[in-house]
């Protein structure tokens, strides 16, 4: 029951290898054809050779071939797996270092904040081109499995501009569930849960074991210093908003205005190494790995042995479509009423079923009002970033940055505009939709000493203002 699987961005050798291994380990997908595509040859050729060795060494039927022609890879594909990172580590360096000059300190920088916004601006045009190729040449009903961040921004654009069947996939739910299970000392298989929200800010709305609510126990555990220290920001948000959510302290600290806006906040909440809040943790790791393996084939240090399937949803969705046996997962999809108190058309992450007829998101009703409010602070940025990427209007870059919670907590509007100008000029080679367009600067208006403010007469209709003025000026006996 082999399928044609187009892997776009297959130069991402480690992640491509992981997903291919999962698919090869799935008996119902035996005999699948892997069409690997990337923009340059060295890593792509290495991945092609490694994939063929995986088939041979594990006695798995199938075929692996590579091409620089994206349309050739997608032609006739049943599934298109997307894992692109436009601009690579060099663009990522700008995403991290330029905002840092303006006081915006990012730990991860791939979802919200200046890093997430500019990653979205670079990625959306490529995703829309992939979708158009699918519309024209993929197998009818083909499904895009989209892994590129910023997940919600990218999927919002896909839902707005294309007709392809797609879902965005993230492992935040699985990893968070494992953490909760570990903290509570309960096998994760025994936990019943329902989640809903936006990607990287998805709420555990239901958390039970044998019909018993686990939230009282989780609250008790996370009040203990050792547990609290392991994930300070999420624990603190949980204490104030009442629900636990996906993603680590390092991620979550960037999505809200309270934890990274000054040194005092960072010392209190973001003082753990790595994704515990460290400045530039993800960029520094990517740069270290990139430099370490420069000129080397990273796959030379990887084993071809397939040892089972990972927690990534990809192979399980393909299996469900191939066999018709439903599989439940958390999918990033266009919000067509699935979460009632988030805007229609935005991207939401909700329970979704895959089967032989495709993908079926589930309506979960309304989020608790405080959770929806926090999600909407993200959605504002998602909408404006997608608008900038699609329209090519650079002013919307400024608007998106201005509405970003962390950026707005740190910078003035002029600083935000200056940062947007610097980042756009630094990344033009990856942002062709803004060719020939610039962000107009705004100078500080200088007020000479002694200048008086122009006074205007109150509107006669504002009787209440006159009354207050009279009361304020009236002398009391």
ChimeraX attribute file (.defattr): number of C-alpha atoms within 10 A of each C-alpha:
attribute: neighborCount
match mode: 1-to-1
recipient: residues
	/A:1	11
	/A:2	16
	/A:3	19
	/A:4	24
	/A:5	26
	/A:6	29
	/A:7	28
	/A:8	25
	/A:9	23
	/A:10	28
	/A:11	26
	/A:12	18
	/A:13	18
	/A:14	13
	/A:15	14
	/A:16	21
	/A:17	21
	/A:18	15
	/A:19	19
	/A:20	21
	/A:21	22
	/A:22	21
	/A:23	23
	/A:24	26
	/A:25	19
	/A:26	16
	/A:27	13
	/A:28	17
	/A:29	22
	/A:30	16
	/A:31	17
	/A:32	19
	/A:33	19
	/A:34	24
	/A:35	24
	/A:36	29
	/A:37	28
	/A:38	23
	/A:39	16
	/A:40	13
	/A:41	14
	/A:42	13
	/A:43	18
	/A:44	23
	/A:45	19
	/A:46	18
	/A:47	27
	/A:48	24
	/A:49	14
	/A:50	20
	/A:51	24
	/A:52	17
	/A:53	17
	/A:54	21
	/A:55	21
	/A:56	14
	/A:57	12
	/A:58	14
	/A:59	10
	/A:60	19
	/A:61	15
	/A:62	19
	/A:63	17
	/A:64	20
	/A:65	18
	/A:66	23
	/A:67	18
	/A:68	15
	/A:69	12
	/A:70	21
	/A:71	19
	/A:72	18
	/A:73	26
	/A:74	30
	/A:75	19
	/A:76	19
	/A:77	25
	/A:78	24
	/A:79	25
	/A:80	25
	/A:81	25
	/A:82	21
	/A:83	20
	/A:84	22
	/A:85	20
	/A:86	20
	/A:87	16
	/A:88	14
	/A:89	15
	/A:90	12
	/A:91	20
	/A:92	24
	/A:93	17
	/A:94	20
	/A:95	26
	/A:96	27
	/A:97	17
	/A:98	19
	/A:99	23
	/A:100	16
	/A:101	10
	/A:102	16
	/A:103	16
	/A:104	24
	/A:105	28
	/A:106	32
	/A:107	27
	/A:108	28
	/A:109	28
	/A:110	25
	/A:111	26
	/A:112	33
	/A:113	31
	/A:114	31
	/A:115	26
	/A:116	26
	/A:117	28
	/A:118	29
	/A:119	29
	/A:120	29
	/A:121	29
	/A:122	23
	/A:123	23
	/A:124	24
	/A:125	21
	/A:126	14
	/A:127	21
	/A:128	17
	/A:129	14
	/A:130	19
	/A:131	24
	/A:132	17
	/A:133	18
	/A:134	28
	/A:135	19
	/A:136	13
	/A:137	17
	/A:138	25
	/A:139	16
	/A:140	13
	/A:141	15
	/A:142	22
	/A:143	25
	/A:144	22
	/A:145	23
	/A:146	25
	/A:147	21
	/A:148	25
	/A:149	24
	/A:150	24
	/A:151	26
	/A:152	29
	/A:153	30
	/A:154	29
	/A:155	28
	/A:156	26
	/A:157	26
	/A:158	26
	/A:159	20
	/A:160	14
	/A:161	13
	/A:162	16
	/A:163	12
	/A:164	20
	/A:165	19
	/A:166	25
	/A:167	25
	/A:168	27
	/A:169	22
	/A:170	22
	/A:171	15
	/A:172	18
	/A:173	20
	/A:174	16
	/A:175	15
	/A:176	17
	/A:177	20
	/A:178	17
	/A:179	14
	/A:180	18
	/A:181	17
	/A:182	12
	/A:183	14
	/A:184	16
	/A:185	9
	/A:186	13
	/A:187	13
	/A:188	16
	/A:189	10
	/A:190	11
	/A:191	20
	/A:192	15
	/A:193	13
	/A:194	14
	/A:195	21
	/A:196	28
	/A:197	28
	/A:198	26
	/A:199	30
	/A:200	25
	/A:201	22
	/A:202	23
	/A:203	25
	/A:204	19
	/A:205	19
	/A:206	16
	/A:207	20
	/A:208	14
	/A:209	15
	/A:210	9
	/A:211	9
	/A:212	11
	/A:213	14
	/A:214	18
	/A:215	17
	/A:216	9
	/A:217	11
	/A:218	18
	/A:219	16
	/A:220	10
	/A:221	15
	/A:222	22
	/A:223	14
	/A:224	10
	/A:225	10
	/A:226	10
	/A:227	13
	/A:228	15
	/A:229	18
	/A:230	15
	/A:231	23
	/A:232	26
	/A:233	26
	/A:234	23
	/A:235	24
	/A:236	18
	/A:237	17
	/A:238	17
	/A:239	14
	/A:240	9
	/A:241	14
	/A:242	17
	/A:243	21
	/A:244	25
	/A:245	25
	/A:246	24
	/A:247	22
	/A:248	21
	/A:249	26
	/A:250	32
	/A:251	25
	/A:252	26
	/A:253	29
	/A:254	27
	/A:255	25
	/A:256	23
	/A:257	15
	/A:258	17
	/A:259	25
	/A:260	29
	/A:261	22
	/A:262	14
	/A:263	11
	/A:264	11
	/A:265	13
	/A:266	19
	/A:267	13
	/A:268	13
	/A:269	23
	/A:270	26
	/A:271	17
	/A:272	19
	/A:273	12
	/A:274	18
	/A:275	22
	/A:276	23
	/A:277	30
	/A:278	19
	/A:279	24
	/A:280	21
	/A:281	19
	/A:282	21
	/A:283	23
	/A:284	18
	/A:285	11
	/A:286	16
	/A:287	15
	/A:288	12
	/A:289	12
	/A:290	15
	/A:291	10
	/A:292	11
	/A:293	10
	/A:294	10
	/A:295	9
	/A:296	13
	/A:297	14
	/A:298	17
	/A:299	16
	/A:300	10
	/A:301	8
	/A:302	11
	/A:303	10
	/A:304	19
	/A:305	12
	/A:306	16
	/A:307	10
	/A:308	11
	/A:309	18
	/A:310	14
	/A:311	11
	/A:312	16
	/A:313	21
	/A:314	21
	/A:315	21
	/A:316	22
	/A:317	23
	/A:318	26
	/A:319	22
	/A:320	21
	/A:321	21
	/A:322	20
	/A:323	13
	/A:324	14
	/A:325	14
	/A:326	19
	/A:327	17
	/A:328	17
	/A:329	21
	/A:330	27
	/A:331	28
	/A:332	29
	/A:333	30
	/A:334	26
	/A:335	21
	/A:336	17
	/A:337	17
	/A:338	22
	/A:339	23
	/A:340	15
	/A:341	17
	/A:342	23
	/A:343	17
	/A:344	14
	/A:345	16
	/A:346	24
	/A:347	33
	/A:348	32
	/A:349	30
	/A:350	26
	/A:351	20
	/A:352	19
	/A:353	20
	/A:354	23
	/A:355	19
	/A:356	15
	/A:357	12
	/A:358	19
	/A:359	22
	/A:360	14
	/A:361	23
	/A:362	16
	/A:363	16
	/A:364	17
	/A:365	13
	/A:366	16
	/A:367	19
	/A:368	14
	/A:369	11
	/A:370	13
	/A:371	21
	/A:372	20
	/A:373	14
	/A:374	16
	/A:375	23
	/A:376	18
	/A:377	15
	/A:378	25
	/A:379	23
	/A:380	17
	/A:381	25
	/A:382	29
	/A:383	20
	/A:384	21
	/A:385	30
	/A:386	27
	/A:387	20
	/A:388	22
	/A:389	26
	/A:390	18
	/A:391	12
	/A:392	18
	/A:393	16
	/A:394	22
	/A:395	17
	/A:396	20
	/A:397	27
	/A:398	23
	/A:399	19
	/A:400	25
	/A:401	28
	/A:402	24
	/A:403	19
	/A:404	25
	/A:405	21
	/A:406	25
	/A:407	30
	/A:408	19
	/A:409	18
	/A:410	18
	/A:411	19
	/A:412	13
	/A:413	16
	/A:414	15
	/A:415	18
	/A:416	24
	/A:417	22
	/A:418	19
	/A:419	21
	/A:420	26
	/A:421	19
	/A:422	15
	/A:423	20
	/A:424	22
	/A:425	13
	/A:426	15
	/A:427	17
	/A:428	14
	/A:429	13
	/A:430	18
	/A:431	20
	/A:432	15
	/A:433	18
	/A:434	20
	/A:435	11
	/A:436	7
	/A:437	13
	/A:438	13
	/A:439	19
	/A:440	11
	/A:441	11
	/A:442	11
	/A:443	8
	/A:444	7
	/A:445	6
	/A:446	6
	/A:447	9
	/A:448	7
	/A:449	6
	/A:450	6
	/A:451	7
	/A:452	8
	/A:453	7
	/A:454	5
	/A:455	6
	/A:456	6
	/A:457	5
	/A:458	10
	/A:459	9
	/A:460	9
	/A:461	8
	/A:462	9
	/A:463	11
	/A:464	10
	/A:465	13
	/A:466	14
	/A:467	11
	/A:468	11
	/A:469	11
	/A:470	11
	/A:471	11
	/A:472	9
	/A:473	9
	/A:474	9
	/A:475	7
	/A:476	5
	/A:477	3
